[in-house]
Amino acid sequence: MVGSAAAATPMSYAEFQRLAQPPAPGPIIAYGADPLQHVELWKPAGKGPFPVVLMLHGGCWQTSVAKADIMHMLAADLVKRGIAVWNVEYRGVDVAGGGYPGTFEDVAHAADLLGSEGPKLGLDTAHVVAVGHSAGGHLALWLAGRHNIARTSVLWSAHPLPIAGVLSQGGLPDLPLTKSDAAAACGVDTVDKLVGPSTEAHVDPYADTSVDRLLPTGVPQTLVNGANDPIAPPRFAAAWVVKAKAAGDPVTSTVVRDQGHFELITPGTPAWTQELAAIEAMLRR
């Protein structure tokens, strides 16, 4: 843990949105027919193969709240350090095709496309680190646990892309906890829209959607939170660490003093310095 909670006012989303995001360099690669079903490839100059971060934006799983472009500053910073970025766009719960199972299928298809096409694009896909902010932290951890989904689920896949490590930036991995304790931030019905209703074929909506039901993932996880984050406060990570460690997963958690939710995705902040060190360490393993 770095520091402790302090009285500093966290960056608001409006303040974050006023920061200049660089444009995506391309190419834009489709993994489906919907315009939202695509990834942005950010790649350093040269032939590679380059280490790669699979990046997932947040926004409470809602397209109207955020899209992949909120991660452009981070992607550009990683590229400068010789790391390629597979920046995923996906359909949120508030657009056609999103929710269950579409949002999860989108993320899975984007990841598996990296596995099949990445080597042709000069990417080292043998050791992929998933990085996700807020709702994207949940999806990054979900990718790490996807191999534990039951064969009876529509989200089961025979050969999911192996994830070598996960960085969760103010993530929300435990969906029941998110529904009860983050409703003010994300909406009272958002998690219900994400997981879908209980049906005869899908009795427990959390069974293949909430990462706590997919433990142990067997994947190293680093959780970084801002001490003053009002959306995903550190207690969310603390609760996750207890569950993940009890299941036998290798997990560490860092709380960064004087940081909020959006400092986590802003280069030059103490939070990003911590996160960058974690990414580089996981890529070296």
N, C-alpha and C positions, 0 to 999 in steps of 0.2 A: 504494500500500500504506500502511495506517495502522498505525504501530507495528511490533512484531515479537512473536514468540512469547514468552509469559511464564508464570510459575508459578501464576497464578490458577486456582483450581479451577472448572471450568465448571459451570453449572447442570445438574442431572440432570433426566431426564424426570419423575421423581417430584416433584421440587421445582416444576417447571413446572406439573404437573397440579394442584398445590395453589393455584395462582393463580386468582382468580375470573374466569371468562369471562362476558361479558354475553350475554344471550339474543339469538337472531336476531330482528330486528324483523318479518321477513316482507316480502313474501310468499315462500312456498316454491313453487317452480315445477318441475313434473315434466317430464322429457324422455324418460321411459320408464316401463314398468309396474312395475319393481322399486322398492321403497321407497327404496333407495339412489340411484336415478337421479333426482336433483333438484338444483336450485341454490337458494341463499338470495340474495335481492336485498336489499342494504343500500344505501339511497339517502338523500342529504341532503334536507332540507326544501326545498320550492319546486318549480318546474315543470321546470327543466333547459332544454336537455339537459346532463347532467352527464358529465364525463370518467369513464371506467370502467376499473377494474382487474379482470381475470379472475384469480381466486385459486384456487390448487390446493394442498391440504394434503399433507403427507408421511405417514410411517408405514411406510416400506419397502414401499409398494404393498399393505399388508395392512390390511383393515378392522378387524381385532381390535386393531391397534396404535394407530390414530388415525382420526378422522373430521373432518369439516369444522369442527366446533366448536372445534378447537384454534387456528383462525385468527380467532376472534371478536374478540379484543382488537385485532388489527391492523385488521380491518374497521371496528370502531367508531372507531378513531383516524383512519382515512382518511375516513370519513363526516364527522367533525368538521371536516375540511379541505376539504370540498366535493367529495369524490371518491366516486363510487358503486362498489360492490363486487359482483361476480358470483361468489359463493363456491360452488365446485363440489364436490358429493359424487359419488363414483363407486364402483363395485364393485372391491374388491381381489382379489388372487390367491387369497385364502383363503375366498372366498364363491362361491356358485353364480353362474355367468355371468362371473366375473372372470378375469383372466389374458388370454391371447391368444385371440380379438381383443377380448374384452368390455371390459377396462379401457380400452383405447385408443378403442374405439367410444364408450364413455360420455363420455370427455373431449371427443372430437370432436363428438358430438351436443350436449353442453352448450355448447360454443363456438359451434356453428352456430346454436343456438337464440338465443344472445345477438345474433348477426347479424340474425336474422329478426324477433325480438320486441323487441329492445332499444330501437329508435327509438320504438315505441309506448309504452314504459315511461319515456320521458324520458331515455334514455341516448345519449351520443354514441359510436356504434359505428364511426365512421370512423377512430378512433385508439385501439385497444385495447392496453393494456399487460398482459401476462401475468406474474403473480408466483407463484412456487412455492417451497415449502420442501422440502428433502431430496428424496424421491422426487417430490414435486410440482415441484421444480426441473427434473427430467428431463422431466416431462409438459408443463411450460410451454415448454421449449425444443423439445420434440417438436411442439407446436402450431405453433411458428414455422417448423419445417421440413416440415410436413405436405404442403405443396404440391409437394414433391419426391418423394413416394412414387410408386412405379411403378404404372401403370394395372392391372397384373396382380395387385396386392395387394388383399385384401379391405378394407384400410384406405384405399384410394384414394378421394378425393372430388373431384368436378368443381369445386366452388366452396367451398373451405375459408375460414373466417373469416380475413381478413388480420390478422396480429399486427404491431403497430407497434414493439414493444420488449419485452424480457424481462428480468425481475429474477430471478436464481436465487439462493436463500438456502440456502447449503450444499447445492447440488444435486448430482445424480449422473447427468450426461448420457450418459456413456460406459458402456454396460451391460456390455461385456466386462470393463472395468476394475473396475466395481462388483462383478461376480461374483467376480473373483479377489481383490480387495483390501478389500471391505466385507462379506465373508461373515460375519465375526464379529458385525457389527452387525445385518445384515438376514437372515441365514440362508443356508446353503450352497445351497439349492435355490430361493430366492425369484426370482432373475433367470430361471432356467429356467422356472418357472411363469408368469412374466410374458410371456416371448417365445414360449413354446410349443416343441414339438420340431421338428426338421428333418423335413420331409415332401417328397414329390415336388412338391407345389404351393407349398411354402414352404421352399425348400432352405436358405436362409440366414435363421435366425430373427431376426437383428439387422437385416436389410435395411430393414425398415419400422418398426422399434421403437427402435433406438439412434440417437441424434441425430447421432453422428459419421458415420453412413451417409447422412444427409440434408443434409450440407453441400454448398455454402454455402446458408444460409438467407436471406441478404440482410437479416437483421433485426438491429438493434443489441441487444447483450446486455451486461448488467452482472452480474457474479458477485461476491457478497459472502460471505465466509467468516470464521468465528471462528478466531483463531490457535490456540485450544486445543480445537478441535472434534474429539472422538474418533471421531465417526461419519463425517463428511465432511471430513477434514483439508484444509488449503489446497492440498496437492499435487494433489488431484483437480481443483481449479479451474485450477491452473497447467498441468496436462497438457491440459485442455480448451482453454485460451487458445492454446496452441501449435497445436493442430489447427484451431481455428476461424480463427485469423489466417492460417494457411497456405492455407486455403480461400478467404480473402478476406473473411471476415465481420468486421464492426465489433464488437469485444469488449473490455471492460475488466474488470479484476479488482481487488478490494479485500480485504485481510485486516485484520480489526479486532482490535487487541491486547486480551488478557484476556477474550475472548468465546468461548463454546462453541457448541453446536448450537442450543440452545433460547433463548439470548439473541437469536438472529436473528429470532424471532417474538414478542418481548416488548417492547411499547412502553416508552419511557423509557431503553432501553439504548443504549450507543454504537453497537451494530450497527444497531439500528432507525433511529437518526438518520441513519446513512450510507445505509441502504436507502430511507428516505423521501425523501431528497434525490435519489436516483437515479430513483425513481418520478416525482416531480414534474418532473424534468428531461425524462424521456422523454415525459410527457404534454404538455409544452410544445412539443415538436418539431413 
